[in-house]
Amino acid sequence: MRRELNVLALIKGNERYVFVYDEQSRELLLEAFRAQAADPELSLNWFDAAVLTQKAHEQATPDATVCTAKTPRF
């Protein structure tokens, strides 16, 4: 069985936040966002955590704008 991984990345100045997770660890990911936003020693803030949370939810939801119809070949 293949395990699919999701990646979220945030670049803030010289800092890089990269999160790699699977569907089963999504709740742990959201907890990590909250913990890091609450840490005054990190630059990740509550707005960043909210944006990353939204992106994680979008990754869990199939994109309705993607066309699944086969493209005709000429």
SEVONU-192611 format. One record per atom (N, C-alpha, C): residue number from 0; residue in three letters; chain; atom name; x, y, z. Coordinates in nm, 4 decimals, always signed. Each point is the difference from the previous one (the first is absolute). Last residue first. Layout:
// SEVONU-192611
(NUM, ala, A, CA, (X, Y, Z));
...
END
This chain:
// SEVONU-192611
(73, phe, A, N, (-0.5832, +1.4780, -3.0541));
(73, phe, A, CA, (-0.0150, +0.0288, -0.1419));
(73, phe, A, C, (+0.1090, -0.0657, -0.0785));
(72, arg, A, N, (-0.2812, -0.0598, +0.4993));
(72, arg, A, CA, (+0.1271, -0.0041, -0.0704));
(72, arg, A, C, (-0.0257, +0.0234, -0.1474));
(71, pro, A, N, (-0.2751, +0.1495, +0.4798));
(71, pro, A, CA, (+0.0007, -0.0673, -0.1298));
(71, pro, A, C, (+0.1375, +0.0052, -0.0644));
(70, thr, A, N, (-0.0910, -0.0134, +0.5291));
(70, thr, A, CA, (+0.0257, +0.0974, -0.1038));
(70, thr, A, C, (+0.0037, -0.0728, -0.1346));
(69, lys, A, N, (-0.2802, -0.1512, +0.4501));
(69, lys, A, CA, (+0.1188, -0.0254, -0.0812));
(69, lys, A, C, (+0.0105, +0.1064, -0.1095));
(68, ala, A, N, (-0.2262, +0.0935, +0.4850));
(68, ala, A, CA, (-0.0318, -0.0544, -0.1324));
(68, ala, A, C, (+0.1283, -0.0182, -0.0796));
(67, thr, A, N, (-0.0385, +0.2026, +0.4395));
(67, thr, A, CA, (+0.0362, -0.1417, -0.0032));
(67, thr, A, C, (-0.0317, -0.0640, -0.1344));
(66, cys, A, N, (+0.1237, +0.5138, +0.2194));
(66, cys, A, CA, (-0.0816, -0.0708, -0.0980));
(66, cys, A, C, (+0.0460, -0.1451, -0.0064));
(65, val, A, N, (+0.0229, +0.3714, +0.4122));
(65, val, A, CA, (+0.0806, -0.0851, -0.0879));
(65, val, A, C, (-0.0928, -0.0779, -0.0919));
(64, thr, A, N, (-0.1515, +0.2881, +0.3553));
(64, thr, A, CA, (+0.0302, +0.0706, -0.1241));
(64, thr, A, C, (+0.0825, -0.0838, -0.0971));
(63, ala, A, N, (-0.1370, -0.1297, +0.4499));
(63, ala, A, CA, (-0.1135, -0.0058, -0.0918));
(63, ala, A, C, (+0.0307, +0.0677, -0.1329));
(62, asp, A, N, (+0.3167, -0.2499, +0.3795));
(62, asp, A, CA, (-0.0175, +0.1282, -0.0682));
(62, asp, A, C, (-0.1089, -0.0119, -0.1059));
(61, pro, A, N, (+0.0433, -0.2877, +0.4707));
(61, pro, A, CA, (+0.0290, -0.0046, -0.1437));
(61, pro, A, C, (-0.0322, +0.1340, -0.0658));
(60, thr, A, N, (+0.1478, -0.0389, +0.5129));
(60, thr, A, CA, (-0.1203, +0.0082, -0.0812));
(60, thr, A, C, (+0.0377, -0.0072, -0.1471));
(59, ala, A, N, (+0.3287, +0.0062, +0.3413));
(59, ala, A, CA, (-0.0847, -0.1141, +0.0346));
(59, ala, A, C, (-0.1245, -0.0059, -0.0868));
(58, gln, A, N, (+0.3096, +0.3609, -0.0286));
(58, gln, A, CA, (+0.0662, -0.1206, -0.0499));
(58, gln, A, C, (-0.0837, -0.1245, +0.0278));
(57, glu, A, N, (-0.1454, +0.4150, +0.1701));
(57, glu, A, CA, (-0.0148, -0.0039, -0.1456));
(57, glu, A, C, (+0.0652, -0.1250, -0.0585));
(56, his, A, N, (+0.0560, +0.0867, +0.4583));
(56, his, A, CA, (-0.1377, -0.0412, -0.0276));
(56, his, A, C, (-0.0252, -0.0089, -0.1505));
(55, ala, A, N, (+0.4136, +0.1644, +0.1380));
(55, ala, A, CA, (-0.0081, -0.1425, +0.0347));
(55, ala, A, C, (-0.1406, -0.0528, -0.0257));
(54, lys, A, N, (+0.0734, +0.4612, -0.0519));
(54, lys, A, CA, (+0.0639, -0.0759, -0.1087));
(54, lys, A, C, (-0.0053, -0.1505, +0.0270));
(53, gln, A, N, (-0.1557, +0.2897, +0.3368));
(53, gln, A, CA, (-0.0892, +0.0051, -0.1162));
(53, gln, A, C, (+0.0574, -0.0819, -0.1152));
(52, thr, A, N, (+0.2704, +0.0521, +0.3771));
(52, thr, A, CA, (-0.1147, -0.0857, +0.0316));
(52, thr, A, C, (-0.0962, -0.0052, -0.1177));
(51, leu, A, N, (+0.3616, +0.2976, -0.0271));
(51, leu, A, CA, (+0.0450, -0.1381, -0.0162));
(51, leu, A, C, (-0.1131, -0.0986, +0.0291));
(50, val, A, N, (-0.0878, +0.4548, +0.0771));
(50, val, A, CA, (+0.0184, -0.0236, -0.1434));
(50, val, A, C, (+0.0431, -0.1449, -0.0251));
(49, ala, A, N, (-0.0334, +0.1392, +0.4467));
(49, ala, A, CA, (-0.1333, -0.0041, -0.0618));
(49, ala, A, C, (+0.0102, -0.0294, -0.1492));
(48, ala, A, N, (+0.3984, +0.0641, +0.2430));
(48, ala, A, CA, (-0.0635, -0.1266, +0.0394));
(48, ala, A, C, (-0.1375, -0.0137, -0.0643));
(47, asp, A, N, (+0.2269, +0.4075, -0.0567));
(47, asp, A, CA, (+0.0673, -0.1067, -0.0750));
(47, asp, A, C, (-0.0655, -0.1347, +0.0285));
(46, phe, A, N, (-0.1458, +0.3599, +0.2567));
(46, phe, A, CA, (-0.0468, +0.0148, -0.1384));
(46, phe, A, C, (+0.0605, -0.1098, -0.0874));
(45, trp, A, N, (+0.1467, +0.0288, +0.4445));
(45, trp, A, CA, (-0.1352, -0.0571, -0.0100));
(45, trp, A, C, (-0.0576, +0.0144, -0.1400));
(44, asn, A, N, (+0.5331, -0.0166, +0.0242));
(44, asn, A, CA, (-0.1010, +0.0651, +0.0844));
(44, asn, A, C, (-0.1379, -0.0615, -0.0247));
(43, leu, A, N, (+0.5713, -0.0904, -0.0493));
(43, leu, A, CA, (-0.1308, -0.0444, -0.0480));
(43, leu, A, C, (-0.1059, +0.0569, +0.0937));
(42, ser, A, N, (+0.4692, +0.0460, +0.0818));
(42, ser, A, CA, (-0.0626, +0.1092, -0.0756));
(42, ser, A, C, (-0.1371, -0.0392, -0.0549));
(41, leu, A, N, (+0.2483, -0.1772, +0.4690));
(41, leu, A, CA, (-0.0120, -0.0279, -0.1433));
(41, leu, A, C, (-0.0672, +0.1173, -0.0696));
(40, glu, A, N, (+0.0631, -0.0220, +0.4744));
(40, glu, A, CA, (+0.1344, -0.0059, -0.0570));
(40, glu, A, C, (-0.0006, -0.0301, -0.1497));
(39, pro, A, N, (-0.3939, +0.0127, +0.2936));
(39, pro, A, CA, (+0.0505, +0.1347, -0.0298));
(39, pro, A, C, (+0.1401, +0.0012, -0.0615));
(38, asp, A, N, (-0.4171, -0.3644, -0.0191));
(38, asp, A, CA, (+0.1390, +0.0079, +0.0468));
(38, asp, A, C, (+0.0581, +0.1368, -0.0367));
(37, ala, A, N, (-0.4391, -0.1572, -0.1335));
(37, ala, A, CA, (+0.0007, +0.0443, +0.1396));
(37, ala, A, C, (+0.1417, +0.0175, +0.0549));
(36, ala, A, N, (-0.0789, -0.1717, -0.4379));
(36, ala, A, CA, (-0.0490, +0.1378, +0.0015));
(36, ala, A, C, (+0.0035, +0.0569, +0.1421));
(35, gln, A, N, (+0.1093, -0.4536, -0.0619));
(35, gln, A, CA, (+0.1057, +0.0861, -0.0521));
(35, gln, A, C, (-0.0420, +0.1461, -0.0019));
(34, ala, A, N, (-0.3144, -0.3270, +0.1351));
(34, ala, A, CA, (+0.1121, +0.0037, +0.0947));
(34, ala, A, C, (+0.1095, +0.0949, -0.0476));
(33, arg, A, N, (-0.3680, -0.0808, -0.2868));
(33, arg, A, CA, (-0.0408, +0.0762, +0.1188));
(33, arg, A, C, (+0.1162, +0.0139, +0.0987));
(32, phe, A, N, (+0.0693, -0.2687, -0.3817));
(32, phe, A, CA, (-0.0173, +0.1409, -0.0401));
(32, phe, A, C, (-0.0318, +0.0848, +0.1221));
(31, ala, A, N, (+0.0116, -0.4624, +0.0635));
(31, ala, A, CA, (+0.1349, +0.0557, -0.0137));
(31, ala, A, C, (-0.0058, +0.1464, -0.0418));
(30, glu, A, N, (-0.3998, -0.2440, +0.0146));
(30, glu, A, CA, (+0.0480, +0.0259, +0.1358));
(30, glu, A, C, (+0.1397, +0.0621, -0.0030));
(29, leu, A, N, (-0.1781, -0.1451, -0.4046));
(29, leu, A, CA, (-0.0717, +0.1193, +0.0455));
(29, leu, A, C, (+0.0397, +0.0369, +0.1425));
(28, leu, A, N, (+0.1773, -0.3985, -0.1759));
(28, leu, A, CA, (+0.0527, +0.1146, -0.0729));
(28, leu, A, C, (-0.0654, +0.1287, +0.0486));
(27, leu, A, N, (-0.1660, -0.4063, +0.1554));
(27, leu, A, CA, (+0.1275, +0.0319, +0.0649));
(27, leu, A, C, (+0.0659, +0.1214, -0.0657));
(26, glu, A, N, (-0.3874, -0.1682, -0.2004));
(26, glu, A, CA, (-0.0333, +0.0652, +0.1277));
(26, glu, A, C, (+0.1269, +0.0361, +0.0773));
(25, arg, A, N, (+0.0511, -0.2447, -0.4087));
(25, arg, A, CA, (-0.0473, +0.1373, -0.0229));
(25, arg, A, C, (-0.0309, +0.0721, +0.1320));
(24, ser, A, N, (+0.1665, -0.4675, -0.1166));
(24, ser, A, CA, (+0.0660, +0.0907, +0.0941));
(24, ser, A, C, (-0.0453, +0.1452, -0.0148));
(23, gln, A, N, (-0.1554, -0.3682, -0.2779));
(23, gln, A, CA, (-0.0207, -0.0438, +0.1372));
(23, gln, A, C, (+0.0608, +0.0958, +0.1020));
(22, glu, A, N, (+0.0581, +0.0634, -0.4760));
(22, glu, A, CA, (-0.1379, +0.0272, +0.0420));
(22, glu, A, C, (-0.0243, -0.0359, +0.1468));
(21, asp, A, N, (+0.4989, +0.1213, -0.1155));
(21, asp, A, CA, (-0.0970, -0.0820, -0.0716));
(21, asp, A, C, (-0.1389, +0.0285, +0.0582));
(20, tyr, A, N, (+0.4788, +0.3187, -0.0392));
(20, tyr, A, CA, (-0.0936, -0.0780, +0.0802));
(20, tyr, A, C, (-0.0869, -0.0873, -0.0886));
(19, val, A, N, (+0.4134, +0.4129, +0.0560));
(19, val, A, CA, (-0.0301, -0.1170, -0.0816));
(19, val, A, C, (-0.0864, -0.0914, +0.0860));
(18, phe, A, N, (+0.1866, +0.5443, -0.0073));
(18, phe, A, CA, (-0.0750, -0.1033, +0.0696));
(18, phe, A, C, (-0.0337, -0.1109, -0.0990));
(17, val, A, N, (+0.3387, +0.4636, +0.0767));
(17, val, A, CA, (-0.0432, -0.1032, -0.0932));
(17, val, A, C, (-0.0630, -0.1128, +0.0810));
(16, tyr, A, N, (+0.2032, +0.5372, +0.0293));
(16, tyr, A, CA, (-0.0819, -0.0963, +0.0730));
(16, tyr, A, C, (-0.0525, -0.0993, -0.1029));
(15, arg, A, N, (+0.4181, +0.3893, +0.0324));
(15, arg, A, CA, (-0.0800, -0.0921, -0.0807));
(15, arg, A, C, (-0.0738, -0.0937, +0.0945));
(14, glu, A, N, (+0.2777, +0.5212, +0.0050));
(14, glu, A, CA, (-0.0468, -0.1234, +0.0628));
(14, glu, A, C, (-0.0863, -0.0807, -0.0958));
(13, asn, A, N, (+0.1920, +0.4460, -0.0751));
(13, asn, A, CA, (+0.1032, -0.1028, -0.0112));
(13, asn, A, C, (-0.0429, -0.1338, +0.0587));
(12, gly, A, N, (-0.3886, +0.3079, -0.1204));
(12, gly, A, CA, (+0.1352, +0.0551, +0.0015));
(12, gly, A, C, (+0.1019, -0.1092, -0.0238));
(11, lys, A, N, (-0.4009, -0.2226, +0.0344));
(11, lys, A, CA, (-0.0085, +0.1310, +0.0665));
(11, lys, A, C, (+0.1413, +0.0552, +0.0107));
(10, ile, A, N, (-0.3099, -0.4221, -0.2453));
(10, ile, A, CA, (+0.1284, +0.0688, +0.0010));
(10, ile, A, C, (-0.0226, +0.1388, +0.0588));
(9, leu, A, N, (-0.2538, -0.5160, -0.0135));
(9, leu, A, CA, (-0.0148, +0.1434, +0.0245));
(9, leu, A, C, (+0.1394, +0.0595, +0.0063));
(8, ala, A, N, (-0.2817, -0.4890, -0.1668));
(8, ala, A, CA, (+0.1207, +0.0768, +0.0276));
(8, ala, A, C, (-0.0344, +0.1468, +0.0172));
(7, leu, A, N, (-0.2031, -0.5525, -0.0305));
(7, leu, A, CA, (-0.0340, +0.1419, +0.0129));
(7, leu, A, C, (+0.1285, +0.0737, +0.0342));
(6, val, A, N, (-0.1634, -0.5182, -0.2033));
(6, val, A, CA, (+0.1035, +0.0943, +0.0408));
(6, val, A, C, (-0.0600, +0.1399, +0.0049));
(5, asn, A, N, (-0.1465, -0.5710, +0.0046));
(5, asn, A, CA, (-0.0319, +0.1387, -0.0344));
(5, asn, A, C, (+0.1123, +0.0877, +0.0520));
(4, leu, A, N, (-0.0463, -0.5558, -0.1430));
(4, leu, A, CA, (+0.0401, +0.1048, +0.0922));
(4, leu, A, C, (-0.0396, +0.1353, -0.0559));
(3, glu, A, N, (-0.1408, -0.5613, -0.0528));
(3, glu, A, CA, (+0.0152, +0.1326, -0.0582));
(3, glu, A, C, (+0.0335, +0.1005, +0.1075));
(2, arg, A, N, (+0.0717, -0.5521, -0.0700));
(2, arg, A, CA, (-0.0395, +0.1034, +0.0957));
(2, arg, A, C, (+0.0252, +0.1355, -0.0633));
(1, arg, A, N, (-0.0930, -0.5289, -0.1910));
(1, arg, A, CA, (+0.0740, +0.1249, -0.0084));
(1, arg, A, C, (-0.0544, +0.1007, +0.0986));
(0, met, A, N, (+0.0063, -0.5619, -0.0010));
(0, met, A, CA, (-0.0841, +0.1179, +0.0000));
(0, met, A, C, (+0.0890, +0.1248, +0.0000));
END
